[in-house]
């Protein structure tokens, strides 16, 4: 049986292989007259009814996309999980940090604005490859920081020696070793 780590590594390798195959396919069969695989402003580049024919407009568009993508990453990695885990976790029966109406409003408002932003970004991304690529790169760079922030709130025990103290300050959030040992001792592995 594969460990969770092995499963994730296999998925990553599969994703990389699929991406490489798509890139090879596109490079072999692309149409040189296509307007999609261009870079920078062009006299016929229109994004959401705005002509992007100068470098100032193109950099303004990239800045706009960076702001939208930053909001997207922050919302999806920091805000949406809070709402999703409160609503869809069948084991969480008591919600003590939101009222029912507040959670209902916030979730629906958040998902509506996410959907609208997604539609807007699809229209922007299909206009030209460099625009889509720059937005993706900005999202991934910001995601490095949000994932790191979220990981810094966790305590990791894999690879730590049993002789080494687990409260070495790395991820210790006020839990004593005794509490952690009691929690670990109560886990039943079937």
Secondary structure as UniProt FT lines:
FT   HELIX           4..29
FT   TURN            32..33
FT   TURN            43..44
FT   STRAND          46..47
FT   TURN            48..49
FT   STRAND          50..51
FT   HELIX           55..74
FT   HELIX           75..79
FT   HELIX           80..88
FT   TURN            90..91
FT   HELIX           100..125
FT   TURN            126..127
FT   HELIX           129..151
FT   TURN            152..153
FT   TURN            158..159
FT   HELIX           177..185
//
